[in-house]
Amino acid sequence: MRPGIVFVKTPIGLMTLSSKTGLRDLRGSHEIYFFANGPDVGVDIRRRADGSLAHRYLMGPLRFASPEKKEIKLWTPEGEKSLALAGLTEQIGTMPEQAPVTVEVDEAGSVLSTQDLQYDLQVSAVPHESTDTYIYLKGTVTKLKSNFIFCRTPLGIVPVSSKTGVRNAKVGQEMTLWADGGNVAVDLASPGAATPSRRFITSRLAFADGGKTAVSIWTPEGRRTFSADHAKAALSRTREGALITLELNENGSIVEIRTPN
């Protein structure tokens, strides 16, 4: 932590929050929760001891809840809400609808202040099995550098590490990323394609039969069983419960099974 900037270690990588107007009273005893839903973002800063709210920041396109412009509508982690402007009616009421706005709100649903808040997310690891990490991101590959794929998403440019199992991405491909607990899936597809050309799934190994000829693994669509006859030698050296990466082709068949980097 530094005044106006906070580095947050998350189960999938490093997140940076920065502000010219806030984030100056955070402590090691605080926990940070980040929510994103399309163009809307919510950041809760809560006291670890009792879970009480220290700060809540909301970002999104401005919409007024009434012609008098005394309330605004913003998405929150609990759903869309009308928020009272209180003493900020004159300041916010002059802004055009759909203009991006960032505010701090209290638990009663009143706007306390306008804020400046920036964020940066890096997907550089597969989350631990017990984490509450849920992400769905869709974007376009814009750059390849070292062991990272840079993907333009509604959250901005998100670097995705090769540790997630992705290989041979190309600039211009469409990328879709899911993280669900301790599982990660990445699809790579040509622009406009109905099905991905490659899918990479990193999850815990579970054998579907006693002969170890099939694996049962999490996918974004639910748990599936895949034949692994051609990978039997590799799987014989891998214990059940270990992390593995499945690379699937456009037909949904296994191309390769390997352990994450």
C-alpha positions in Angstrom: 0.0 0.0 0.0 1.0 3.6 -0.8 -1.1 6.7 -0.5 -3.6 6.5 -3.3 -2.5 3.1 -4.6 -3.2 -0.4 -3.4 -1.7 -3.7 -4.7 -4.1 -6.5 -4.1 -3.0 -10.2 -4.2 -5.9 -12.2 -5.7 -6.2 -15.9 -6.4 -5.6 -15.3 -10.1 -2.9 -12.7 -10.0 -2.2 -9.1 -9.1 -4.8 -6.3 -9.1 -3.8 -2.6 -8.7 -6.3 0.0 -7.5 -5.3 3.6 -7.7 -7.1 6.9 -7.0 -6.2 10.6 -6.8 -9.0 11.2 -4.3 -9.4 8.1 -2.2 -7.7 4.8 -0.9 -5.7 6.8 1.6 -6.9 5.1 4.8 -6.6 1.4 3.9 -5.0 -1.0 6.3 -3.7 -4.5 6.3 -6.8 -5.4 8.3 -9.1 -4.6 5.3 -10.3 -7.0 2.6 -11.1 -5.9 -1.0 -13.9 -7.3 -3.1 -14.0 -6.5 -6.8 -17.2 -6.9 -8.9 -17.5 -6.3 -12.6 -20.6 -6.6 -14.7 -20.3 -5.3 -18.3 -19.5 -1.6 -18.0 -20.3 -1.5 -14.3 -17.8 -2.0 -11.4 -18.2 -2.2 -7.7 -15.3 -2.2 -5.2 -16.1 -3.0 -1.5 -13.5 -2.5 1.2 -14.4 -4.3 4.3 -13.0 -4.7 7.8 -11.7 -8.2 8.2 -12.6 -8.5 11.8 -16.4 -8.2 11.4 -17.0 -7.8 7.6 -18.4 -4.3 8.1 -18.1 -1.9 5.2 -15.4 0.7 5.3 -15.8 2.0 1.7 -17.9 1.2 -1.4 -17.1 2.6 -4.8 -19.4 2.2 -7.8 -18.5 3.0 -11.4 -20.8 3.0 -14.4 -22.7 5.0 -16.9 -24.8 7.8 -15.2 -28.6 7.5 -15.3 -31.0 9.7 -13.3 -33.8 8.0 -11.4 -36.2 11.0 -11.7 -36.6 14.3 -13.7 -35.5 16.2 -10.6 -32.1 14.5 -10.7 -32.0 14.0 -7.0 -31.2 10.3 -7.4 -29.1 8.3 -9.8 -29.3 4.6 -10.8 -26.2 2.5 -10.7 -25.5 -1.2 -10.7 -24.3 -2.6 -7.3 -23.2 -6.2 -6.4 -26.8 -6.6 -5.1 -28.4 -5.4 -8.3 -29.4 -2.0 -9.7 -30.3 0.6 -7.1 -31.4 4.2 -6.9 -28.9 6.3 -4.9 -29.7 9.6 -3.2 -27.4 12.4 -4.2 -28.0 14.4 -1.0 -25.6 17.4 -1.2 -24.2 16.4 -4.6 -27.3 17.2 -6.6 -25.9 20.4 -8.1 -22.5 18.8 -9.0 -23.7 15.5 -10.5 -27.0 16.9 -11.9 -25.2 18.9 -14.5 -23.5 15.8 -16.0 -25.0 14.2 -19.1 -26.7 10.9 -19.0 -24.5 7.9 -19.8 -21.4 9.8 -18.9 -19.0 7.6 -16.9 -19.2 8.3 -13.2 -17.5 7.0 -10.0 -19.0 7.6 -6.6 -18.5 6.5 -3.1 -21.7 5.4 -1.4 -22.7 4.4 2.2 -24.7 1.4 3.3 -27.9 3.4 3.4 -27.6 4.0 -0.4 -26.6 7.7 -0.4 -23.8 9.1 -2.5 -21.0 10.5 -0.3 -18.7 11.9 -2.9 -17.5 11.6 -6.5 -14.2 9.8 -6.9 -11.4 9.0 -9.3 -10.7 5.2 -9.3 -8.6 3.2 -11.8 -7.9 -0.5 -11.8 -5.7 -3.0 -13.5 -6.0 -6.8 -13.4 -3.5 -9.5 -14.4 -4.5 -13.1 -14.8 -1.2 -14.9 -14.0 -2.2 -18.1 -12.1 -4.8 -20.8 -11.7 -6.7 -20.1 -8.5 -6.5 -22.4 -5.5 -9.3 -25.0 -5.3 -11.0 -23.4 -2.3 -11.2 -19.8 -3.6 -14.4 -17.8 -4.4 -13.1 -16.6 -7.7 -15.6 -16.2 -10.6 -14.7 -14.5 -13.8 -16.1 -14.4 -17.3 -14.1 -12.2 -19.7 -14.4 -12.0 -23.5 -12.1 -9.9 -25.7 -9.6 -9.9 -28.5 -5.9 -10.8 -28.5 -4.0 -7.6 -29.2 -0.3 -8.4 -28.3 1.9 -11.3 -27.4 4.9 -10.7 -25.2 7.1 -13.0 -23.2 4.8 -15.4 -21.4 1.7 -13.2 -21.6 -1.2 -12.8 -24.0 -2.7 -9.3 -23.9 -6.4 -9.3 -24.4 -8.6 -6.3 -24.9 -11.8 -6.7 -22.8 -14.5 -4.5 -21.3 -12.3 -4.2 -18.2 -9.4 -2.9 -20.4 -6.3 -4.7 -21.5 -5.9 -7.9 -19.4 -2.6 -9.8 -19.5 -3.2 -13.6 -19.4 -0.2 -15.7 -18.4 0.8 -19.0 -20.2 0.4 -20.6 -16.7 -3.3 -20.8 -17.4 -2.4 -23.4 -20.1 -2.8 -21.3 -23.2 -0.5 -22.0 -26.1 -0.1 -20.6 -29.7 -2.4 -17.7 -29.4 -2.4 -15.2 -32.4 -3.1 -11.5 -32.5 -6.7 -10.9 -33.7 -8.1 -14.1 -32.2 -11.2 -13.8 -30.0 -10.4 -15.0 -26.4 -12.9 -16.0 -23.8 -11.8 -16.8 -20.2 -13.6 -18.4 -17.4 -12.4 -18.8 -13.8 -14.6 -20.7 -11.4 -13.2 -21.7 -8.0 -10.0 -23.6 -8.8 -10.8 -24.1 -12.5 -9.8 -22.0 -15.6 -10.9 -22.4 -19.2 -9.7 -20.3 -22.2 -11.2 -20.4 -25.7 -9.4 -19.1 -28.7 -11.4 -18.6 -31.9 -11.1 -16.9 -35.3 -13.2 -13.6 -35.5 -16.8 -14.5 -36.0 -16.3 -18.2 -35.7 -19.2 -20.2 -34.1 -16.8 -22.6 -32.3 -13.4 -22.2 -30.8 -10.4 -23.5 -32.7 -8.7 -24.4 -29.4 -9.9 -24.7 -25.8 -7.6 -25.0 -22.8 -9.0 -26.3 -19.5 -6.9 -26.4 -16.3 -8.6 -28.3 -13.5 -8.1 -31.1 -11.0 -7.6 -34.6 -12.4 -10.4 -37.1 -11.7 -10.4 -40.5 -13.4 -13.8 -41.6 -14.8 -12.9 -45.3 -14.8 -10.6 -47.8 -13.0 -8.5 -48.3 -16.1 -7.6 -44.6 -16.3 -8.7 -44.4 -19.9 -11.0 -41.5 -19.3 -10.9 -38.3 -17.3 -13.8 -36.4 -15.7 -13.2 -32.7 -15.6 -14.9 -29.3 -15.0 -15.8 -27.3 -18.1 -17.8 -24.0 -18.4 -20.8 -26.0 -19.5 -20.6 -28.5 -16.6 -18.5 -31.6 -15.8 -17.6 -33.8 -18.8 -15.9 -37.1 -19.4 -13.1 -37.3 -22.1 -11.5 -40.3 -23.5 -7.7 -40.3 -22.7 -6.5 -43.5 -24.3 -3.7 -41.8 -26.2 -2.5 -40.0 -23.0 -2.5 -43.0 -20.8 1.2 -43.0 -20.4 1.3 -39.4 -19.3 -1.6 -39.9 -16.9 0.0 -42.9 -15.3 2.6 -40.6 -13.8 0.0 -38.1 -12.5 -1.9 -38.5 -9.3 -5.6 -38.0 -9.0 -6.3 -34.5 -7.7 -3.3 -32.9 -9.4 -3.8 -29.9 -11.7 -3.8 -30.8 -15.4 -4.4 -28.9 -18.6 -6.5 -30.3 -21.4 -6.0 -28.9 -24.8 -9.1 -29.6 -27.0 -9.5 -29.1 -30.7 -12.5 -27.6 -32.6 -14.3 -30.9 -32.3 -13.9 -31.0 -28.5 -11.4 -33.9 -28.6 -8.3 -34.0 -26.5 -5.1 -32.9 -28.4 -2.8 -33.1 -25.4 -2.9 -33.5 -21.6 -0.1 -31.8 -19.6 0.6 -30.3 -16.2 0.5 -26.5 -15.9 3.7 -24.5 -16.1 
